[in-house]
Amino acid sequence: MKTPLSWLRGYVDIPETPDVLAELLPMLGLGVESVDGAGDDAVFDFEIASNRPDLLSLIGLAREMAAWRRRDVRLPEDRLDEHDPAASTLTSVQITDAALCARYVAHVISGVTVGPSPAWLTARLEAAGVRPINNIVDATNYVMLEWGQPQHAFDLDTLTEHRIVVRPARAGEQLVTLDGVTRDLDAQTLVIADARRAVALAGIMGGAATEIGPGTRRVLLEAASFAPASVRRTSRRLGLRTEASARFERGLDPESAARAARRCAQLIAELAGGRVHRGGVDAYPRPVSRPTITLRLPRLRRVLGMTVPVGDAEAILTRLGVELHREGDLLRATPPIGRRDLEREEDLIEEVVRHYGYERIPETLPVEALHQGRRASRLDTEASARDALIRAGLTEAFTISLVSPRLLERLGLDEGDPWRDPVPLRNPLTSDHTHLRPCLLPGLLEAVRVNVSHRREAVHFFDIGRVFARRRGGSGGVDERHALALALRGRWITGDWRHDGGDRDVTFFHLRGVLETLFAELRTGPLVIRPARRAWLHPSRSGDVVFRDEVIGAAGELHPDVAARFDLPGRTVVAEMTLTGVLEHAVTQPRFSGFPRFPAVRRDVAVVAAEALPHADVESAIREIAGTLLESVELFDVYAGPPLAQGQRNLAYTLIFRAHDRTLAGEEVDGVIRKIHEALPERLPVTIRL
C-alpha cells in the first residue's frame, strides 16, 4: 500500500526523517518494499500481511505509529449535517443472503455538482497511486485509503425504482463494468442490482450504466461488508482485481461500514455542495458484536518470560484502539472496529510485545508444571485389541477408507443389504475412491489378493478402522463406527517340519480360535457364533457373531463365487464385526491372581443332539446349570455315524471343577454332574450318554 508521509502525519506525530521511520517499521511487523522521494514528499510502499486488513488504511497505520511513538491518534472529526426528507423515503436496500453480504449501508446525497476535485485531494490521491476522476468518486477513494473501507457511488436516478437488491446473479445475466468490458455472470457471482438488472459486481467494480457523470444530481453512496470467499472467487473467475477487492478478500469488519459511510457522505457534501438526507439506510440482518478478551497479567509474564509494566501494556493496547477495563490481575479488552484478528489472549500478548520490543525479551527457560500424558481409555482398549490379535499370529493391515461401488459388488450382497448403499463423496479425486466404505472387508480382501499374486501362501490379516453408514431417519447425516475385519488363508503354521499329509490350512475353527482369544484377552465374556447365512459367506460354514444378545457381525468361509471375483483360489476364512460395543465393555487393566491352592476335579459329559443344535447352546446351558464350581468347559470330541441316527451327533465335553477355598470332595462334584444329567435334557433337545 502506497502511503504519502505528509498525509500520514495528519493523523499521528512521526519522525521528520523518513530513513528513521524505514528502519523502525520492520520492528512493527510492517514490510517496506520501497521509499520514493525524501522528506515530507516521501511515499512509503508497505507490504501488508493477509491477516491485517486494517493496515490497508492510513488510520490503521497511524495507530501502529502512535503505539510505537507513544502518541495519540488524531481521528477525522465525525460530524454529518443531515436534512429532510429521510433517506429511507428515497431508496431501499434488500439483502437476499446474509452469509454473502453481512451489512449494506446507503446514504443519499442530493443537489450535487460533479466536477474536478480540489488540488489537495488530487495531490494526495496521485501520491497514493490513485488516478483522480471527479469530486464524487475521488471522495470514495479518499475515504477507502483513509479508513480501509471501499465504497461506491451510484447515480440514484439511473437505478430502477431507486432501490438496491444484493443478490446472486441470474443465469445468463451480463454486466458492462466501468472499464467498458461486458462480463458474463453466473449464480456464484454476488451482484448489486436494482429492481430490474445487475448494476455492480459486489466488492469489485461498479457498472457503466449507473456511474457518476456530469449530469448526476443525486448520489446513492454504498458502504458494505461482503463475504471474502465470494469476492475472491468472482475476482479470480473474471480476472478482475481492484483496490476494493484486495480489501474485501481479506475480510472487513461489518462495524466499519457505517463509520466510513458517514465520513464519505460528509466529504461529498463538502466537495460537491450536496445535502445528505437524514438517517441513511442500514441493512444489517445479523449484527456482529465485538468480543471481550480477558488478558491475565500473570499469563503475560509467563508467556514472555519477563515482566512488562502494567502501565506500559495498558498504554500500548489503548493507543492501538483497544478498550480496556482492569479487574485486579485481569484486563478486559474489547478490540477496536476493524481488528478482527484480535480473537484471544495470545493475540493481545503479541500486540504488547511487538510494541514493547522483541529485543527486550530475555533468554530464559520456560517454567511450567508438567503433567503426565496418557491416551484416552478408548484408545488404550483399541490398542489392547490390536496387541491380542498380533499375539494370535495375525498381521495388521491398513486399508483406505474410500471405495468404489464396483468393489462392493464383488461381495454379491443381497438386495436391501445396507452395505449396498455407501455414502458418496461430493468431490472424489479418482474413480476408484468415490464413496466412504460401509465395511472393511473389500479393502482387506484386496490386500490379500495382492499378497497372493506375489506368491505369498500364508496370509493372516486383520484391520481395525472406521466404517460409515447413512444415518437412519432421513436426517442426511453420516454415522461412524469402529469395525474389525479378519481374513485368513494358507497354512496356519508355516515351515511345519511334519510331513504326515494332514490338512493344516486355516479353517473356520482357526478363525473362531482367533476371535475367542480376542474376547478372552479383552475379558468381555464368551464368544457366541450362531448359524446364519450371509450372501458373501459359504452357506454351511458361516454364522453370526453375537455379543450380549445382539448380532454384531458375521464369520465364516468366504463364498467360492466371491473368492473367485477377488482372484483368491482355495479356502479363505473371513469375519467382520462392529467393535464399538465390544471395546466399551472390555476390561484391559491387568488383573493378577495366584496359582490355585486346591486341586481340580475332572469329569466328562457326553450328549447326543441334532446336528442343527449349536454347540454354543449346549456349553452355555452346562455353565448355567453347574454354577460357580465349574472352572472350564472344553469340547474334546464330535462324532456322527453308526450307531447314531441320521442327522444326530455325539458331543463330548471335559468339565473342570475347582473351589478356591477348599478341596472338593468327589460326592460334591458327582452331585453337580447328576444335576447336569437331569436338567440339561429339560432345557435342550439332547440325550445324555452314560
N, C-alpha and C positions, 0 to 999 in steps of 0.2 A: 504494500500500500504506500503510495507516494504522499508524503506529508510535508508541506512547507513549514519551515521552522518559525517564520513570523506568525503564521496562523495558529500554530500550536501554543505560542507564547500568550495568546489571548485568553487561554484557559488556565495556565499554570506558569509560575516563575521557574525558568530553566536556565542553565549556564549560557553565557554570552558566546562562548566559543564552541562551535559545532564539534570540533575534534574531541573536546572533553566529553560531550554527550555521546559521541560514537564509541568512545572507549567504555563507557559505563552501561550503555544499553544492553549489551550481551549479558551483563550480570542480572538484568531483569528478565531474562528469558526471551528477549526480542532480537531476532537476527537482522542485521543491517546489510542489505545487498549492495547498496551504493549510496554515496552522498554527492549530490550535484551542487555546485556553487560554494560560496563561503559566506560567513557572517549571517546576517538576517535573511539573505536571499537563498540560504541553503535549503535543499529539498531532500529529505530522507526517504529512502525506499525500504520499507520494513517488510521482513518475511514473517508472516503471522502463522502460528500453529493452527491446525484444524479445529482444536478444541477451544479456541479463544476467539469466537466471532466478535466479542465486544471490542477487541483491539483493531477491528476494521472501522474504527471511528476515532475522531480526534478526542472526544470525551473519554473514551476508554484509554487511549494513550496518555491523556492528561492525568488520569487517576494513577496510572503507574508512575509517572514522573513525580506526582505530588507525594506519593508514598515514599519514593526514594529521596526526594529533596526535603521531606518533612514540611510541606507546604499544603495549603488548602486549594481545592479545585474551584475555579470561577465558572459556574454554570451559566448558560444564557438565561436571561430573565424570562420567566414563564408568565406571560400576560397575553390575553387574547380579547380584543374588543368584538363582541358578538351583537348581532342585530336581528330584528324580526323580519320576516316570519321564520319559524323554526325550520331547520334543515329537513326534519322528518316529513314536512309538508311538501317538500320539493323533490325528494328522492326516497328510495327504499333499498334495503340490502337483504338478500336471501342467500343462505349457505346451505347447500344440499347435503354436504358430508363434512361434519365437524372434524373428522380424522384427517381430512386433506387441507382444511382451512380452519385453524383454531379461532381466528379473530379477523374481523374486517371493519375498519373504521373509515367513515366517509365524511368529509366536510364539504360544504357548498359555499363557494365564493362567487358573488355576482358583481357585475359592474366593473370587470377588469379591463385593462387596456394592455394588449400584448405588444411588447416592444423589446428593444435590447436591454440587457442588464447594465447596471452601473459599473464603472471601471474597477472598483474594489472587488466586486463579486467575480467579474470575468478574470481578473488577475489571479485570484485565489484558485478558481477552478482550473485555469490553464496550468498553474504551478502544480496542481494535483493530478494533471494528466487528463482532465475532463474538458471536452470541447463545449464552449458556451453556445446556446441555441436561442433562447429568449428568456425573458424575466420569469415566466411561469415554470418552464422546465428547469431552468438554472436553479430556481429555489428548491425544487425537489432534489436535485443532485447535491446542492449545498448541504441540506439537512441530512441526506444519506451519508455524506462524508463526515458530518459533524456528530451525528448520533448513531450511525451504523444501521439505520432503518430505511431500506429502499421505499420509495413512494412513487406514485404515478398520477398524473393529472389527465383527466378526460374532459373533452368539450361536452358539457352536460346536454346541450341542445342537440347533439348528434346521437344520443342514447335513446333508443326506442322506449317510450313510456317513461323515460327519465329514471330508470331503475337498474339495479345491479343484481345479477344472479351468478354466484360462484358455483360452478358445476363441472363435471367431466364433459369432454367434447362428445358430440354425437357422431355416429358412424358416417363417414364421408364428408364431414364438415371441414371447411377450409378457412384460413385467415391470412390476410395480407398484413404483415407486420411492418413496423416503422421503417425497416430497411428496404421496403419495396418488394420483398420476396413472398410468394404465395406458399403457405405452409399447409401440408396435409395433416390433419389431426386424427387421433384415434381415441378410443374410450379410456386409455391410460393417461391422456393429457388433460390436466386441470386448466380450465379457462375462466376468464372473467367475461360474462355475457350480459347483454341487455335482454329485453323481453323477447327478442327475435333471433339474435345471432351472437357468435363469439366476437368479442372486441379486444381481447388481450390474452397473451399467454401468462398464466398466473406465475408471478415471481421472476419472469424472464424479460418480456418485452411487450409493449403495447401494440395496438393495431393502428393502421394508417387511417381508417375511417373515422376514428374518434380523436385524432391527435389535436393538440393545441395549435391553432393557426391565427393569422392576423384578424380574422373575423370573430374569434372566440370572445364571448361576453360573460358566460357563466362556466365555472370550473367545478368539476367534482374531483376532489382530492382523495386518493386512496392510500391507506397505510394498513398493511395486513400481516398475518403470520401464516405462512404456508408450510405444509409438511416437507421437510428436507428431501426425503426419498422421492417424492413426486416431482419436485423441481429438478432434482439431479437426473432422474430418468428421462424427463422431457428434454432437458438441455442436451443430454448425450444423444438422444434419438434424432433430434433436429440439427445437431452440430452447432448449436447457438449458445454461446456463453457470454454473459454480460456482468457488469458490476453488481447488479441486483441479484442475479442467480448465484454469484460467488458467495454472497452473504446468506441467502436463503438456504443454500445447500448445507451450510454449517449449522443451521438451526438457530432461529431467533426467538427471543423471549416474547410471548404474546403481550406481556405487560408493557413493552417498549413502544407498541404501535400508537397508543393514544397520546403519549407524551410527544413523540416525534410529529404526529399529525397536527397537534396544536401549534408546535413551533413552526412547521412549514406553512400552515394556514396564516399565521401571523406575518410571516415573511412575505408571502404572496400579496397579502393586503397592503403591506408597506411598499413593495416594489411595483405592483400593478394597479394600485389605487382602488382595490375592490373592497367589498363588505362581506365579512364572514357571518353566515347565518347561524342562529342560535342552536347550540346543543350538538350538532352533528348527529350522525347515525352510527351506533356502535353495536355490531352483531357479534356477540361473544357467547356462543352456546354453552361452553363448558369452561367457566373461569378457572384459571390456574392460580393457586396460592403459592406464595414463596415459602420455602421450607425454613424451619427453625433448626439450626445445627448447634449442638452442645459441644463446646471445646473445654476439655478438662485440663486445667493448668498443670497438674502432676503428669498427665499424659504428654503434654507438650515437652516437659523436661525429660521424660523417659525416652521419647522418640528421638529427640535431638541430642541427647547426652550432655546437655548443658542447660543453664537457667537463663531464659530470656526475661528481662524485667517485664512485669505485668503491664506497666505503663507503656513500654515500647510496643508490646504486642497489641494492646488496645489502640494505640495511635496508628500503627500500620494498617490494621483492619478498618479503622474508621476512615482513614484517608482513601482507602480503596472502595469506600461507599457502603461498607458493611455496618448494619445497625446492631449495636451491642447492648446487652443488659447483663450486668455481673451479679452473680449469686455465690458469694464465697469463692471457692476454687473453680467455679463454673462460669463460662461465658456463653450466654445465649445469643447466637448470632443469626441475623437474617440477611442473606446476600442481597446486593443491590440488583435492581432491574437490569437484565442483560447478562448477568453472571450465572448462567445455567450450569457452568462447570463446577460450581461450588455445591457439592451434594452431601459431603460427610466430613467428619472431624479431621481426617488426614488432609483434606483439601485446604482447610484453614491453616493447619500446621505448615503446609507447603508455602502458603501465601506469606506467613510470618517470616519463615527462614529465608525466602527469596529476597525480602527487603531488609531483613536484619543482617544478612551476609552469610553465604555458604562458607566463606573463608574463616569465619569465626567459630565454626563447629570444631571442637577439639577431637583429637584422636583418642577415643575411649572405647572399651569393650562394653557391649550391652549387658546389663544385669537384669535377668528375668527369672522368674520362678519356673522351673522345669516340671513338666507333668509327663508321667509315663503314658505313652500312647498304646492303644490296643485296638484290635479290629472289632467291628460290631459282631454281636453274638451270631447273627445270621451268616456272616462271612466265615466265622470260625466253624460253624456247623457244616457249611458247604465244603470248607477245606477238609474237614474230617471225612466227609463222604468221598471226596477225591482220594484221600490217603487210603481209605478202606478198599476202594476199587483197584488202586495201584498195587497194594499188597496182595490182592487177589489174583494178580498176574495180568491185569489189563493195562493198556496204554491210552493216555488221554489224547483225544483228537480235538482240534479247534476248527469249527466249520463256520462259514459266513452266515449271517442272519438273513440274507436275501436269497430268494429262489425264483424260479420261473414256473408257471403252471405246467409246462411240459415235463419238468422233473417230477412234480407231484402226480402227474398222470401215470407214470410208470408204476405207482403203487397199486393201480387198479382199484381205487376206492369205490365204495358203494355210493349210490345216489343218496344225497342227504347227509353224507359224512361232512362234518364241519371243516375237515382239512381240505375239502374241495373249494372252499370259499376264503382264500387268503386275502389279507389286507393289501391293496395295491399302493405303489408309490406314486406320488404326483409327478416326480421328475426323475425317472430311472436313468442311470448312466449307461447301462448295457442291456441288451435283450435277454440276457441270462439272469439278471438281477432286477426283476420288475415288481416283486411282492415281498412282504415280510413273511418269514417262514412260519407256518402254523404248527410245524413239528420238526424234530431234529433228524429223523430217520433218513430222509432222502439225501441230505448233505453227508451224513455218516456213511451211507451205502456208496456214495460217490467216492469217498476217501478209501473205502475198502476196495472198490473196483480198481482205483489207480494202483494200489498196492498189489493186487492180484495180477494186474497187467505187467508189473515189474517182477513177476515170478516169486513173490513172497507167499509162501504156502500157508503159514500160520498168521492170522490177523485177528487180534483181540483188542477191540477199540471200545471206548466209552466217550460220551460227550455230555457235559453239563452246560446248559445255556438257557437263554430266554426264548420263548416262543410267543406268538402274537395271534390274537383272535378278535373278531369284531365283537364289540360289547352288545350284550343282549338287550332287547327292549327298544331297538331302533334309535338309540341316542347318537349313533355315529361315532362313538369313541372306540378306543382300542384297549383291550385287556392284555397285560403281560403276565407271564408266569414262568417259574423255573421248571425245567424238564430235564429228564435223564434218558439217554438212549444208549443201548449196547448193541454191538454186532460182533459175533464170534464165528470163526471158521478155521478149518485146518486142524492140525494136531494140537491137542491141549498141552502136551509135553513135547517140546522139540528136542531132537537129538537123543531120543529114547534108545538105550543100548539093547533093550529086549527085542527079539525078532520072532515072537510066537504067532504072528499073524493076527493078533487081536485088533479089534476096531477101537482105536483111541482117538479118533477125530471127535471134535466137540459135538455134543448132543444137547437136547433140551435140558438134560439134568445138569450139565456143566453150567448152563445159563442160570438155572434155578439155584445152584450152589453159590454162584457169584452174588445173586440177589439176597440169598439167605445170609451170606457173610456181611453184606452191606447193612441189612436190617439188624443183625446181631450186634455189629460194632456201634451202630447208632442207638441201640437199645430202645427201639421204637415198639417192640412187640414182634410176634412171629409173622413170617411171610405167609400169605394165603394166595394161592393161584387156583382159580375155578375154571373148569372147562367152558370155553366160549369160542365163537368163530369171528374172525376178522377177515376181510377180503384180502388183505396183504399177508396173511399167515396161513400155514398149512392147516387144512380143515380138521385134522385129527391129532395134531401135535402143537396145540396152542391153548392159551387160556387168558383170562382176565386177571390182572394183579389187583387184589383187594386190600385196602388199608382202612381199618376202623369202619368196616361195613360199607365202604364206598369204593367204587371201581376207579382206580387212578391210572390205569394203563393196561397194556397187553404184552404178552411174551410168548415166544414160540419159534418154530422153524419157519423161515421165510418161504412164502408160497413159490413153487417151482416156476410159475409164469413170471412172477415179479423178479425172481432171481435171474431169469433169462433176460429180462429187459435191462437189468443192471450189469449184464455180462459176468455173472457170478456162477460158474459151474459148481456142481456138488452141493453140499449142505451148508447153509448159513443160518445161525440162530440169532434172533434179534429180540429186543424189548424196548419199549418206550413208555414212560410214565411221567405223570406230574409229580414234581419233587417238593413243591411248596409245603403241603401238609406234613410230609414225612420229616422235613427239616424243622418244622415248628414243634414237633413232638419228640425230636431227637434229644438224647442226653449225652453230651460229649465230655463233661467233666470226668476226669479219671476217678475210678472207684476201685479201691483195693480191698481184698479180703484175704484172710489167712488160709492155709491149706486145711482141708476138712480134718477134724479131730476124730470123727467117728466113721466106722466103715460103712460102705454102701451095700445094699441088698439088691440082687438082680433077679428079675422074673421075666418070663416070656409069655406073651399073649398072642394067639392066632385067631383070626376071624375069617369066615367065608362071606364074601359080599359080591354084589353085582359089579361088573367092570365099570358101569357108569357111575358108581358111587365114588366120589373123590376121596383119596387117601387123607387129605387135609381134614375132611369132616370127621373121619374116624379118629385121627390123632387129637383133634380138638375135644371130642367127646370124652376120650380116655383121660385127658388132662383135667377136665371139669369134674369127672367122677372121682378120680384118685385123690384130689385135694393137694394140700401143701407138702405132703411127704414125698410126692413124686418129683424127682430132680430132672429127669430127661426121658424122652420117648424117641426111639430110633427104629425106623422101618428097615429090617435086615433081609427080608425075603418076600418075593412076589411070585406066585405060581398060578398058572392056568393050564388046564388039561385034565385028562383022566386021573382020578375018578370023578373030578368035578364036572358039573353040568356045563353045557354051552353057555357062554356069557357070564360065567362065575370065575372068581379068582380068590386065591388064598393070600392074605396079608399077615405077615408075622412081625411082631414088634418086640423089642427089648425095652423093658422098663427098669429104670434105676431109681431106687428109693433111698433116702437118707434123712436122718434127723440131725439138727445142728446142736442139740443139747443132750443127746443120749444115744446109746447103741440100740438099734431097732431089734426087736425080737421077731423070730420067724412067724409066730402066730399073728402079730400085728400086721405084718406085710400080707400074710395069707388072707386076712380079713378084708384088706383093700382089694386084693385080686378077686375074692368072691363077690365083692360089691360091683366090680367092673363086669364080671361074668353075668350078674343079674341085671344091671342097669343098662349096659350097652345095647343088648337086643331090643330093649324097650324104646331107646332113643333112635336107633338106626335099624334099617332092614338088613341085619347081619346075623350070622350064626357063629357061636363060639365053638372053636375046635379044642377039645380037651386031650 
